[in-house]
Amino acid sequence: MRILFYDTKKYDSDSFDKVLESHPGIKIKYLKTDLAPVTASLAAGYDAVCAFVNSEVGKETVEKLHEVGVKLILMRCAGFNNVDLETAESYGIRVLRVPGYSPEAVAEHAMALALGVNRRLHKAYVKVRENDFSLSGLMGVNFHGKTAGIVGTGKIGAAMAKICHGFGMKVIAYDVYENPEVKEFGAYVSLDELLANSDLISLHCPLTDNTRHMINMKSIRKMKDRVILVNTSRGALVKTDDLVEGIRERKFFGVGLDVYEEESTNVFEDRSNDILEHSTTARLLSFPNVMITSHQGFFTEEALRAIAEITLDNAEIFEKRADTPNEVKIQ
């Protein structure tokens, strides 16, 4: 099997090359360019393409992949909302993803954001570098004894719930499907009850029509004053303009974002020399109680190895024409 690997960073090729030895039937060519309609034709002669969460795998891209004979789209991530599944299915192109690689990696980053914005570590670091050792603007709150609201309790949400429980927090959760692991130390409540009672809200939902902009002005106004909001899941879970308004109204003690609506042109890129005109990111970064990271929740050695192993296993499953729960189909 020949796979064309799009949007390759050095850490991608390093992690895949390490596990490629155990998959002798697979050959990979790495490209720095990302998958989009204009680059899809480069996959001519390949059996599969490998894309990532920010790749453009819409209708036009899938049609062009079909034209050049691609039969498999491998997503080296959990998310697939950027893939036109209906078009892929119509052409008989299978879409396989990595639903779980290291839930702890993302959950630990979510807690790192929560702790960082709570104790204003981003400000403290800059102050000390300038030889300013004063404590003004650095006041935080104890997490111990507070209430953590976990929205979405799949593997990542459950890992975050365990971390919060370990900090001595009361854990409440909301999900359509209740996870027995979470019920051992937490309680499931309605979304409105979670919004009203949580001191820390952490989002761990997939992006669907039902969850898009679930955090909006209406839901923000249901939250406790001085709440901390963390999102390491999907940017469009939060309506950014409403979030900015909520921050300006001083609703939030802090906001930690590893994902955000405008990230597609920023994620994994060095834009330090660019002027970000009309930038939502720049607006968010202007607030002293906001921390933003560049979609790095997954970025641990263990997670990258798991992503590589599962992606190549998916390719072999496709070769065998076998079924797998990792396949994404239209519901």
C-alpha positions in Angstrom: 0.0 0.0 0.0 1.2 3.5 -0.9 0.1 6.4 1.3 0.6 10.1 0.5 1.1 11.9 3.8 0.0 15.6 3.8 1.0 18.5 6.0 4.1 16.7 7.4 6.0 18.2 10.2 9.3 16.6 11.4 7.7 15.1 14.5 5.1 13.4 12.2 7.7 11.7 10.0 9.8 10.8 13.0 6.9 9.1 14.8 5.6 7.3 11.7 9.1 6.1 10.6 9.6 4.5 14.1 6.6 2.3 13.7 6.8 1.8 9.9 9.3 -1.1 10.4 6.5 -3.2 11.9 4.3 -2.6 8.8 6.5 -3.8 5.9 3.7 -3.7 3.4 3.2 0.0 3.7 5.2 2.8 1.9 4.8 6.5 2.8 5.7 9.6 1.0 5.7 12.8 3.1 4.6 16.2 1.8 4.8 19.5 3.6 1.8 20.9 1.7 -1.6 20.3 3.2 -4.5 18.5 1.6 -6.9 20.8 -0.2 -8.7 20.8 -3.6 -5.6 22.2 -5.3 -3.2 19.5 -3.9 -5.5 16.5 -4.1 -4.3 15.6 -7.6 -0.8 14.9 -6.1 -2.3 11.7 -4.8 -2.4 10.1 -8.3 -0.9 6.6 -8.0 -1.5 6.3 -4.3 -3.9 4.0 -2.5 -4.5 6.3 0.4 -4.0 9.8 1.7 -3.3 10.7 5.3 -4.7 14.0 6.6 -5.0 15.9 9.8 -7.6 17.9 11.7 -7.0 21.2 9.8 -6.9 19.6 6.3 -9.5 20.6 3.8 -11.3 17.4 2.9 -14.5 18.8 1.6 -16.6 17.8 -1.4 -14.2 19.2 -4.0 -11.2 17.6 -2.4 -12.9 14.2 -2.1 -14.1 14.4 -5.7 -10.5 15.0 -6.9 -9.2 12.2 -4.8 -11.7 9.9 -6.4 -10.6 11.0 -9.8 -7.0 10.0 -9.2 -8.0 6.6 -7.7 -7.7 7.1 -4.0 -9.8 4.6 -2.0 -8.9 5.5 1.6 -8.7 8.6 3.7 -6.7 8.1 6.8 -7.3 10.8 9.5 -4.4 10.8 12.0 -6.7 12.5 14.6 -10.0 11.9 16.3 -11.9 14.7 14.6 -13.5 14.3 11.2 -15.9 17.3 10.9 -13.6 18.6 8.1 -14.4 15.5 5.9 -17.3 15.4 3.5 -18.5 11.9 4.5 -21.5 11.9 2.1 -19.3 12.5 -0.9 -16.7 9.9 0.3 -19.4 7.3 0.7 -20.9 8.0 -2.7 -17.5 7.2 -4.3 -16.8 4.2 -2.1 -13.9 5.9 -0.3 -13.5 4.7 3.3 -12.6 7.1 6.0 -10.7 5.8 9.1 -9.6 7.8 12.0 -7.8 7.5 15.4 -10.6 7.9 17.9 -8.4 7.5 21.0 -4.6 7.8 21.1 -3.8 9.3 24.5 -6.8 10.6 26.4 -4.5 11.6 29.3 -2.4 13.8 27.0 -5.3 16.0 26.1 -6.8 15.9 29.6 -3.5 16.9 31.2 -3.2 19.8 28.9 -6.7 20.9 29.7 -5.8 20.9 33.4 -2.5 22.7 32.6 -4.5 25.5 30.9 -6.9 25.6 33.8 -4.1 25.9 36.3 -2.1 28.3 34.2 -4.9 30.8 33.7 -6.0 30.5 37.3 -2.6 31.3 38.7 -1.8 33.7 35.8 1.3 31.8 35.0 1.5 33.4 31.5 1.7 36.8 33.2 4.0 35.7 36.0 6.5 34.3 33.5 6.7 37.6 31.6 6.9 39.7 34.8 9.8 37.7 36.2 11.7 37.9 32.9 11.5 41.7 33.2 12.8 41.5 36.8 9.4 42.3 38.2 8.9 40.1 41.2 5.7 41.8 42.4 2.5 39.7 42.9 0.1 42.3 41.5 -2.3 40.7 39.0 -1.4 37.2 39.9 -4.1 36.3 42.5 -5.7 32.9 41.9 -8.2 30.6 43.6 -7.9 27.1 45.2 -9.3 24.3 43.0 -9.6 22.1 46.0 -13.2 22.1 47.2 -14.5 23.7 44.0 -16.8 22.2 41.4 -15.6 21.0 38.1 -18.1 20.6 35.3 -17.1 18.2 32.5 -19.0 18.5 29.3 -18.6 15.3 27.3 -17.4 12.2 29.2 -15.8 10.0 26.5 -12.2 8.9 27.1 -10.7 12.4 27.3 -13.5 13.8 29.4 -13.3 10.9 31.8 -9.6 11.4 32.1 -10.2 15.1 32.9 -12.8 14.1 35.5 -10.3 11.8 37.2 -7.7 14.6 37.3 -10.2 17.0 38.8 -11.3 14.5 41.4 -7.6 14.0 42.3 -7.4 17.7 43.0 -10.1 17.4 45.6 -12.8 18.9 43.4 -16.5 17.9 43.2 -17.1 16.5 39.8 -20.4 17.0 37.9 -20.8 16.0 34.3 -23.1 16.3 31.3 -23.2 13.9 28.3 -25.9 12.2 26.3 -24.3 8.9 27.2 -23.2 8.3 30.8 -19.8 6.8 31.5 -19.7 4.3 34.4 -16.1 5.4 35.2 -17.2 8.9 35.8 -20.3 7.8 37.9 -17.9 6.2 40.4 -16.9 9.6 41.7 -19.0 12.2 39.9 -22.7 12.9 39.3 -24.4 13.5 36.0 -26.6 16.6 35.8 -28.4 18.6 33.1 -26.3 21.0 31.1 -28.1 24.0 32.7 -27.3 22.7 36.1 -23.7 22.2 35.2 -23.4 25.7 33.8 -25.0 27.2 37.0 -22.9 25.3 39.5 -19.4 24.8 38.0 -16.3 26.8 39.0 -14.4 25.2 36.2 -16.0 24.1 33.0 -14.0 21.9 30.6 -15.3 21.0 27.1 -14.6 17.5 25.7 -17.4 17.2 23.0 -17.2 16.3 19.4 -18.3 19.0 17.0 -21.8 18.3 15.6 -24.8 20.3 14.5 -26.1 19.9 18.1 -22.9 21.1 19.8 -21.8 23.9 17.5 -21.8 27.1 19.4 -23.1 25.4 22.5 -21.2 28.0 24.5 -22.9 31.2 23.4 -24.3 34.3 25.2 -27.3 32.5 26.4 -25.3 29.7 28.0 -22.6 32.1 29.3 -25.2 34.0 31.2 -26.3 30.8 32.9 -22.7 30.3 34.3 -21.5 31.3 37.7 -19.7 34.6 37.9 -15.9 34.2 37.9 -16.0 30.8 36.2 -13.0 29.3 34.4 -13.7 27.9 30.9 -11.3 25.5 29.2 -11.7 24.2 25.6 -9.3 21.5 24.3 -11.9 19.9 22.0 -13.2 21.8 19.0 -13.0 25.6 18.4 -16.6 25.9 17.1 -18.1 24.6 20.3 -17.7 28.2 21.5 -19.2 31.2 19.6 -16.1 33.4 19.8 -17.9 36.8 19.5 -20.1 35.9 22.5 -17.1 34.7 24.4 -15.4 38.0 23.9 -18.5 39.8 25.1 -18.7 37.6 28.2 -15.0 38.3 29.0 -15.7 42.0 28.6 -18.6 41.7 30.9 -16.2 40.1 33.5 -18.1 36.9 33.6 -15.0 34.8 33.5 -12.2 34.5 36.0 -10.1 32.9 33.2 -10.4 31.3 29.8 -8.0 28.7 28.5 -8.2 27.7 24.8 -6.2 25.1 22.9 -8.7 25.4 20.0 -10.7 28.3 18.7 -12.7 29.1 15.6 -10.0 31.1 13.8 -7.3 28.5 14.3 -7.3 27.0 10.8 -4.8 29.5 9.4 -2.7 29.6 12.5 -2.5 26.0 13.8 1.1 24.6 13.7 2.3 27.6 11.7 4.9 30.3 12.6 3.1 33.6 12.0 5.3 35.7 14.2 6.1 38.1 11.4 2.5 38.5 10.2 0.1 41.3 11.0 -3.1 39.6 12.1 -5.7 42.1 10.8 -9.3 41.6 12.0 -8.0 38.8 14.1 -10.2 37.1 16.7 -7.1 35.6 18.1 -5.5 39.0 18.7 -8.6 40.2 20.4 -8.7 37.2 22.8 -5.0 37.6 23.5 -5.5 41.2 24.5 -7.3 40.1 27.7 -5.1 39.4 30.7 -7.2 36.4 31.9 -7.0 34.5 28.6 -4.4 31.8 27.7 -4.2 30.3 24.2 -2.1 27.5 23.0 -1.7 26.2 19.4 -3.7 22.9 19.4 -1.0 21.1 21.3 -3.2 19.0 23.6 -2.3 15.9 21.7 1.4 16.7 21.5 3.2 14.1 23.7 5.7 11.4 22.6 3.2 8.7 23.8 0.3 10.2 21.9 2.3 10.6 18.6 3.4 7.0 18.7 -0.1 5.8 19.4 -1.4 7.9 16.5 1.2 6.4 14.1 0.5 2.9 15.2 -3.3 3.1 15.0 -3.2 4.9 11.6 -1.0 2.2 10.0 -3.1 -0.5 11.6 -6.1 1.2 10.0 -4.4 1.0 6.6 -3.8 -2.7 7.1 -7.4 -3.2 8.1 -8.5 -1.5 4.9 -6.2 -3.8 2.9 -7.8 -6.9 4.5 -11.3 -5.4 3.7 -12.1 -5.8 7.4 -14.5 -3.9 9.6 -13.3 -1.6 12.3 -14.9 0.8 14.9 -12.4 3.3 13.7 -14.3 3.8 10.4 -16.3 7.0 10.1 -19.7 6.6 8.5 -22.8 8.8 8.0 -25.1 8.4 11.0 
